[in-house]
Structure formats: structure tokens, C-alpha cells
Amino acid sequence: MKVETVIGDAAYSEKGNIEYTKEKDIKLVAKLNPSVTQGFRKKEGEFKFNKDAGMYVCKACHMAIRKARQGKKGVAG
């Protein structure tokens, strides 16, 4: 049996599986695993949200320099 496409959840999108499917010319349909997009961070390496400023602050107390909007233009939500 020749496999052309693999459909799975985020567990299938780990780095090893992504590399394997590229090598074997297989399409992988899966939500990206957070470890792939964000890497592995320890709790102390996380950012904290400053509610008053509406921005994130890193553990060295540096605040984000701008706010970025995401999503489509002109869509209420």
C-alpha cells in the first residue's frame, strides 16, 4: 500500500514526523504541535501579561514595544 497523505492531530506534527513525511514525499495534514512552533520553554521563561498596559512583559521586565493585530480586516469579532 502506498501512503500519500497522513491526517492526524497535533501529536503527528512533531519534528521527526515532519522530516520523515518530507523525505518520503507524503503529505502531512495535522495541527502544528506547540513544541514545534514555540519550542520547549520552562515555566520561568514564559512571558507575563500586563493587564494595565495590555502588553506582554518578559522575565527581564522588558515590555513589548507594540501591539500587533491578527485576523482579517473588516470582520467583527
Sequence and secondary structure as in RCSB ss.txt:
>XXXX:A:sequence
MKVETVIGDAAYSEKGNIEYTKEKDIKLVAKLNPSVTQGFRKKEGEFKFNKDAGMYVCKACHMAIRKARQGKKGV
AG
>XXXX:A:secstr
    EEE  GGGGSHHHHHHHHHTT EEE    HHHHH    GGGS EEETTTTEEE TT  B S     S TT 
  
